């Protein structure tokens, strides 16, 4: 069994811990928190050993009835691999501690590519991650873009890609972020960072992205255009998308035309936390003009799509599955991921 520690039991970390626990070849040896809150109580109910970034706070947790297994450094020592799901910018500061004990580490997309020197997406570069010491799973938006662009590029070639990203303002449980009544350009300049981030996985792709933040908490939406090198039809693109286990197609017959309805749908399917691990591609939006200009809308669940990628990255780095197809199949089966159609 691969012994996995999750440093940062928050929005992504708690989902990674649950997904890891569902795998037949992995176990959670510990999760960490910095302060007492509801997620610490969830960790207790999940029977995850809880470690603290600041051990001086141990008494605060124990008075609340939450046992503490030790400090983060103790947790790192008993793990084979650490998933750093701490807030963006914090993970980079943890690197010397991981290196002290020679641990394999996965950082999440809040960190820059340079922290690991290698960025990961299971569909695109799994083989390059095998037996690596450090890796970064790219952000939710980059994950979604890489999946679909790589798939289309492999068959038709992508001459250039242009994407407008409509981003959620904050996660559902985040009461401190906005905007409340505004559409905020984020950034004002073009391109946004998402294009270069895609190129950390797919360096040959000519891509320009722009982004804005809107007053919602549920998901992001991408308006994506790809100019193809070889002609394609809408029907060919749809069949290609159907072949990918992490690309979902939202049919017109469902009546779903919004992220709110899509989130309700995944909740009704009784998925954990109503998570959408795959891209939610609106089938009716797929259009190929002149045989070479492909357009589509896709929904990206910011809390979820990187979770399955992280599990596959663990398998690649520890060498327990040598191919992407093998790992993806194991991961999907363990959590019950059957792409929406």
Secondary structure as the mmCIF struct_conf table of DSSP 4:
data_model
#
loop_
_struct_conf.conf_type_id
_struct_conf.id
_struct_conf.beg_label_comp_id
_struct_conf.beg_label_asym_id
_struct_conf.beg_label_seq_id
_struct_conf.end_label_comp_id
_struct_conf.end_label_asym_id
_struct_conf.end_label_seq_id
STRN STRN1 UNK A 2 UNK A 7
BEND BEND1 UNK A 10 UNK A 10
HELX_RH_AL_P HELX_RH_AL_P1 UNK A 11 UNK A 22
BEND BEND2 UNK A 23 UNK A 23
TURN_TY1_P TURN_TY1_P1 UNK A 24 UNK A 25
STRN STRN2 UNK A 26 UNK A 33
BEND BEND3 UNK A 34 UNK A 35
BEND BEND4 UNK A 37 UNK A 37
HELX_RH_AL_P HELX_RH_AL_P2 UNK A 38 UNK A 45
TURN_TY1_P TURN_TY1_P2 UNK A 46 UNK A 47
STRN STRN3 UNK A 50 UNK A 52
BEND BEND5 UNK A 53 UNK A 54
HELX_RH_3T_P HELX_RH_3T_P1 UNK A 55 UNK A 57
HELX_RH_AL_P HELX_RH_AL_P3 UNK A 58 UNK A 63
TURN_TY1_P TURN_TY1_P3 UNK A 64 UNK A 65
STRN STRN4 UNK A 70 UNK A 71
HELX_RH_AL_P HELX_RH_AL_P4 UNK A 72 UNK A 77
TURN_TY1_P TURN_TY1_P4 UNK A 78 UNK A 78
BEND BEND6 UNK A 80 UNK A 80
STRN STRN5 UNK A 81 UNK A 84
BEND BEND7 UNK A 86 UNK A 86
HELX_LH_PP_P HELX_LH_PP_P1 UNK A 87 UNK A 87
TURN_TY1_P TURN_TY1_P5 UNK A 88 UNK A 89
HELX_RH_AL_P HELX_RH_AL_P5 UNK A 90 UNK A 100
TURN_TY1_P TURN_TY1_P6 UNK A 101 UNK A 102
STRN STRN6 UNK A 104 UNK A 107
TURN_TY1_P TURN_TY1_P7 UNK A 109 UNK A 110
BEND BEND8 UNK A 111 UNK A 111
HELX_RH_3T_P HELX_RH_3T_P2 UNK A 113 UNK A 115
TURN_TY1_P TURN_TY1_P8 UNK A 116 UNK A 116
BEND BEND9 UNK A 117 UNK A 117
STRN STRN7 UNK A 119 UNK A 120
HELX_RH_AL_P HELX_RH_AL_P6 UNK A 122 UNK A 129
TURN_TY1_P TURN_TY1_P9 UNK A 130 UNK A 131
BEND BEND10 UNK A 133 UNK A 133
STRN STRN8 UNK A 134 UNK A 137
HELX_LH_PP_P HELX_LH_PP_P2 UNK A 138 UNK A 139
HELX_RH_AL_P HELX_RH_AL_P7 UNK A 140 UNK A 156
STRN STRN9 UNK A 158 UNK A 168
BEND BEND11 UNK A 169 UNK A 170
TURN_TY1_P TURN_TY1_P10 UNK A 172 UNK A 173
BEND BEND12 UNK A 176 UNK A 176
BEND BEND13 UNK A 180 UNK A 181
STRN STRN10 UNK A 184 UNK A 185
BEND BEND14 UNK A 186 UNK A 191
HELX_RH_AL_P HELX_RH_AL_P8 UNK A 193 UNK A 199
TURN_TY1_P TURN_TY1_P11 UNK A 200 UNK A 201
TURN_TY1_P TURN_TY1_P12 UNK A 203 UNK A 204
STRN STRN11 UNK A 207 UNK A 214
BEND BEND15 UNK A 215 UNK A 215
BEND BEND16 UNK A 217 UNK A 218
STRN STRN12 UNK A 220 UNK A 228
BEND BEND17 UNK A 229 UNK A 230
HELX_RH_AL_P HELX_RH_AL_P9 UNK A 234 UNK A 242
TURN_TY1_P TURN_TY1_P13 UNK A 243 UNK A 243
TURN_TY1_P TURN_TY1_P14 UNK A 245 UNK A 246
STRN STRN13 UNK A 247 UNK A 250
HELX_RH_3T_P HELX_RH_3T_P3 UNK A 252 UNK A 254
TURN_TY1_P TURN_TY1_P15 UNK A 255 UNK A 255
BEND BEND18 UNK A 258 UNK A 258
HELX_RH_AL_P HELX_RH_AL_P10 UNK A 259 UNK A 268
TURN_TY1_P TURN_TY1_P16 UNK A 269 UNK A 270
HELX_RH_3T_P HELX_RH_3T_P4 UNK A 272 UNK A 274
BEND BEND19 UNK A 278 UNK A 278
STRN STRN14 UNK A 279 UNK A 282
HELX_RH_3T_P HELX_RH_3T_P5 UNK A 283 UNK A 285
STRN STRN15 UNK A 287 UNK A 289
TURN_TY1_P TURN_TY1_P17 UNK A 290 UNK A 292
STRN STRN16 UNK A 293 UNK A 300
TURN_TY1_P TURN_TY1_P18 UNK A 302 UNK A 304
HELX_RH_AL_P HELX_RH_AL_P11 UNK A 305 UNK A 318
TURN_TY1_P TURN_TY1_P19 UNK A 319 UNK A 319
BEND BEND20 UNK A 320 UNK A 320
BEND BEND21 UNK A 322 UNK A 323
HELX_RH_AL_P HELX_RH_AL_P12 UNK A 324 UNK A 335
TURN_TY1_P TURN_TY1_P20 UNK A 336 UNK A 336
#
